[in-house]
């Protein structure tokens, strides 16, 4: 007794739509495209490596005709050209060459005063216990609160520089 085969039932439209949206098609493309390119490349290489059909080898060679003589083979061309004649010159011609020479010149501005050494104005100096400049234009305050107060009072920007390390050991920092 045989049971009649029942045709497969197609998926209902809502389930099919949810399956289509559940698949990340970018991943499928990222995997599938290089795979298909590899397969196509392998097929093309295989086709190029395949020799021509051997049907021409099975056919008998054409009978030589006595009336047509074979043409002579062309002469082989030389591989390397012959060397040119070597010429050794015994007379030389002098060619003048201009060589620049540095000559000390007078200073551009005579009796120019030396530039003055840079010093901060007296209004910019603070007591040594509040900040130090270390011979620069930058004021280094010992604490964050003092620096923020000074920047607020002088209406200037504040740069916070955090350095960590062991400063007693010069090889450590």
C-alpha beads as a LAMMPS data file, in Angstrom:
LAMMPS data file: protein, C-alpha beads

173 atoms
172 bonds

1 atom types
1 bond types

-500.0 500.0 xlo xhi
-500.0 500.0 ylo yhi
-500.0 500.0 zlo zhi

Masses

1 110.0

Atoms # bond

1 1 1 0.000 0.000 0.000
2 1 1 1.527 3.292 -1.046
3 1 1 0.833 6.646 0.474
4 1 1 0.371 9.432 -2.062
5 1 1 3.156 12.018 -1.873
6 1 1 1.974 15.309 -0.587
7 1 1 3.442 18.419 -2.282
8 1 1 5.552 20.613 0.016
9 1 1 3.643 23.522 1.402
10 1 1 5.195 26.924 0.776
11 1 1 5.990 29.124 3.736
12 1 1 3.310 31.636 4.594
13 1 1 4.181 35.203 3.494
14 1 1 4.757 36.630 7.012
15 1 1 7.193 33.846 7.896
16 1 1 9.036 34.207 4.565
17 1 1 9.381 37.969 5.084
18 1 1 10.733 37.486 8.591
19 1 1 13.314 34.978 7.316
20 1 1 14.428 37.365 4.557
21 1 1 14.894 40.154 7.095
22 1 1 16.655 37.825 9.544
23 1 1 19.527 37.211 7.101
24 1 1 22.322 39.779 7.059
25 1 1 22.816 40.102 3.323
26 1 1 26.009 42.131 3.715
27 1 1 27.624 39.116 5.365
28 1 1 26.319 36.832 2.630
29 1 1 27.782 39.172 -0.016
30 1 1 31.081 39.512 1.860
31 1 1 31.475 35.731 1.908
32 1 1 29.826 34.853 -1.388
33 1 1 31.440 37.346 -3.760
34 1 1 35.053 36.361 -3.039
35 1 1 34.029 32.692 -3.132
36 1 1 32.435 33.066 -6.568
37 1 1 35.440 35.096 -7.796
38 1 1 37.762 32.308 -6.642
39 1 1 35.664 29.631 -8.353
40 1 1 35.462 31.629 -11.598
41 1 1 39.238 32.274 -11.514
42 1 1 39.945 28.568 -10.975
43 1 1 37.710 27.682 -13.917
44 1 1 39.413 30.214 -16.185
45 1 1 42.882 28.973 -15.222
46 1 1 41.792 25.405 -15.822
47 1 1 40.435 26.305 -19.282
48 1 1 43.676 28.041 -20.246
49 1 1 45.809 25.093 -19.095
50 1 1 43.746 22.549 -20.977
51 1 1 45.500 21.632 -24.255
52 1 1 43.676 21.816 -27.548
53 1 1 41.765 18.697 -28.522
54 1 1 43.951 15.982 -29.969
55 1 1 41.758 15.564 -33.037
56 1 1 44.426 17.132 -35.258
57 1 1 46.873 14.451 -34.126
58 1 1 44.530 11.671 -35.214
59 1 1 44.218 12.912 -38.790
60 1 1 46.882 11.682 -41.230
61 1 1 49.455 14.301 -42.230
62 1 1 48.965 15.804 -45.694
63 1 1 50.971 14.182 -48.449
64 1 1 53.995 16.230 -49.527
65 1 1 53.829 17.545 -53.044
66 1 1 56.883 17.162 -55.209
67 1 1 56.256 20.355 -57.149
68 1 1 56.698 22.763 -54.233
69 1 1 60.275 22.994 -52.888
70 1 1 60.762 23.865 -49.280
71 1 1 61.726 27.488 -48.645
72 1 1 65.213 28.001 -47.181
73 1 1 65.449 28.777 -43.505
74 1 1 66.330 32.389 -42.702
75 1 1 69.786 33.055 -41.279
76 1 1 69.860 33.470 -37.530
77 1 1 70.336 37.038 -36.375
78 1 1 73.283 37.777 -34.100
79 1 1 72.367 37.797 -30.441
80 1 1 74.572 40.721 -29.373
81 1 1 75.737 43.573 -31.575
82 1 1 79.393 43.842 -32.324
83 1 1 81.329 46.120 -29.965
84 1 1 82.149 49.582 -31.202
85 1 1 85.676 50.731 -31.738
86 1 1 87.398 51.927 -28.574
87 1 1 88.897 55.395 -28.909
88 1 1 91.639 56.565 -26.552
89 1 1 92.094 60.347 -26.523
90 1 1 95.522 61.800 -25.960
91 1 1 94.684 65.512 -26.308
92 1 1 92.432 67.239 -23.817
93 1 1 90.625 70.560 -24.000
94 1 1 90.365 72.730 -20.897
95 1 1 86.845 73.784 -19.944
96 1 1 86.476 76.867 -17.729
97 1 1 84.472 76.245 -14.535
98 1 1 83.096 79.050 -12.366
99 1 1 83.659 78.436 -8.673
100 1 1 81.856 80.721 -6.206
101 1 1 84.110 82.085 -3.476
102 1 1 82.745 83.520 -0.239
103 1 1 84.056 87.020 0.443
104 1 1 83.481 88.634 3.832
105 1 1 81.210 91.615 3.362
106 1 1 80.302 94.556 5.526
107 1 1 77.414 94.042 7.954
108 1 1 74.051 95.019 6.507
109 1 1 73.322 97.453 9.324
110 1 1 76.285 99.239 10.768
111 1 1 76.259 100.174 14.451
112 1 1 73.091 98.165 15.130
113 1 1 72.391 97.821 18.846
114 1 1 72.353 94.306 20.246
115 1 1 68.858 93.045 20.997
116 1 1 67.855 93.463 24.612
117 1 1 67.522 90.374 26.766
118 1 1 63.911 89.358 27.304
119 1 1 62.501 90.120 30.731
120 1 1 58.954 89.870 32.025
121 1 1 57.364 93.152 33.122
122 1 1 57.360 93.805 36.838
123 1 1 53.562 93.470 36.930
124 1 1 53.861 89.869 35.808
125 1 1 56.120 88.785 38.662
126 1 1 54.562 87.036 41.628
127 1 1 56.227 86.040 44.863
128 1 1 58.496 83.013 44.545
129 1 1 56.327 80.946 46.861
130 1 1 53.266 81.425 44.601
131 1 1 54.775 80.516 41.210
132 1 1 58.019 80.080 39.316
133 1 1 58.895 80.896 35.688
134 1 1 62.124 78.847 35.276
135 1 1 63.437 81.634 32.953
136 1 1 60.505 81.248 30.544
137 1 1 57.360 83.239 29.767
138 1 1 55.215 80.557 31.410
139 1 1 54.200 80.766 35.060
140 1 1 54.273 77.442 36.877
141 1 1 52.015 77.355 39.947
142 1 1 52.435 74.657 42.582
143 1 1 48.724 73.801 42.768
144 1 1 45.682 73.696 40.545
145 1 1 43.588 76.063 42.691
146 1 1 46.262 78.808 42.703
147 1 1 46.709 78.514 38.934
148 1 1 42.953 78.672 38.289
149 1 1 42.610 81.729 40.583
150 1 1 45.502 83.517 38.853
151 1 1 44.108 82.748 35.382
152 1 1 40.647 84.002 36.382
153 1 1 42.033 87.244 37.874
154 1 1 44.299 88.004 34.895
155 1 1 41.661 86.834 32.347
156 1 1 44.086 84.406 30.714
157 1 1 43.818 80.797 29.646
158 1 1 44.912 78.001 31.929
159 1 1 47.054 75.093 30.727
160 1 1 47.075 72.040 32.969
161 1 1 50.188 69.914 32.555
162 1 1 50.173 66.658 34.489
163 1 1 53.494 64.864 34.727
164 1 1 53.871 61.679 36.696
165 1 1 57.068 59.970 37.688
166 1 1 59.822 59.814 40.261
167 1 1 61.669 63.112 39.803
168 1 1 64.434 62.341 42.284
169 1 1 65.708 59.606 39.969
170 1 1 66.626 61.242 36.588
171 1 1 66.701 57.901 34.784
172 1 1 63.160 57.033 35.789
173 1 1 61.253 59.919 34.150

Bonds

1 1 1 2
2 1 2 3
3 1 3 4
4 1 4 5
5 1 5 6
6 1 6 7
7 1 7 8
8 1 8 9
9 1 9 10
10 1 10 11
11 1 11 12
12 1 12 13
13 1 13 14
14 1 14 15
15 1 15 16
16 1 16 17
17 1 17 18
18 1 18 19
19 1 19 20
20 1 20 21
21 1 21 22
22 1 22 23
23 1 23 24
24 1 24 25
25 1 25 26
26 1 26 27
27 1 27 28
28 1 28 29
29 1 29 30
30 1 30 31
31 1 31 32
32 1 32 33
33 1 33 34
34 1 34 35
35 1 35 36
36 1 36 37
37 1 37 38
38 1 38 39
39 1 39 40
40 1 40 41
41 1 41 42
42 1 42 43
43 1 43 44
44 1 44 45
45 1 45 46
46 1 46 47
47 1 47 48
48 1 48 49
49 1 49 50
50 1 50 51
51 1 51 52
52 1 52 53
53 1 53 54
54 1 54 55
55 1 55 56
56 1 56 57
57 1 57 58
58 1 58 59
59 1 59 60
60 1 60 61
61 1 61 62
62 1 62 63
63 1 63 64
64 1 64 65
65 1 65 66
66 1 66 67
67 1 67 68
68 1 68 69
69 1 69 70
70 1 70 71
71 1 71 72
72 1 72 73
73 1 73 74
74 1 74 75
75 1 75 76
76 1 76 77
77 1 77 78
78 1 78 79
79 1 79 80
80 1 80 81
81 1 81 82
82 1 82 83
83 1 83 84
84 1 84 85
85 1 85 86
86 1 86 87
87 1 87 88
88 1 88 89
89 1 89 90
90 1 90 91
91 1 91 92
92 1 92 93
93 1 93 94
94 1 94 95
95 1 95 96
96 1 96 97
97 1 97 98
98 1 98 99
99 1 99 100
100 1 100 101
101 1 101 102
102 1 102 103
103 1 103 104
104 1 104 105
105 1 105 106
106 1 106 107
107 1 107 108
108 1 108 109
109 1 109 110
110 1 110 111
111 1 111 112
112 1 112 113
113 1 113 114
114 1 114 115
115 1 115 116
116 1 116 117
117 1 117 118
118 1 118 119
119 1 119 120
120 1 120 121
121 1 121 122
122 1 122 123
123 1 123 124
124 1 124 125
125 1 125 126
126 1 126 127
127 1 127 128
128 1 128 129
129 1 129 130
130 1 130 131
131 1 131 132
132 1 132 133
133 1 133 134
134 1 134 135
135 1 135 136
136 1 136 137
137 1 137 138
138 1 138 139
139 1 139 140
140 1 140 141
141 1 141 142
142 1 142 143
143 1 143 144
144 1 144 145
145 1 145 146
146 1 146 147
147 1 147 148
148 1 148 149
149 1 149 150
150 1 150 151
151 1 151 152
152 1 152 153
153 1 153 154
154 1 154 155
155 1 155 156
156 1 156 157
157 1 157 158
158 1 158 159
159 1 159 160
160 1 160 161
161 1 161 162
162 1 162 163
163 1 163 164
164 1 164 165
165 1 165 166
166 1 166 167
167 1 167 168
168 1 168 169
169 1 169 170
170 1 170 171
171 1 171 172
172 1 172 173
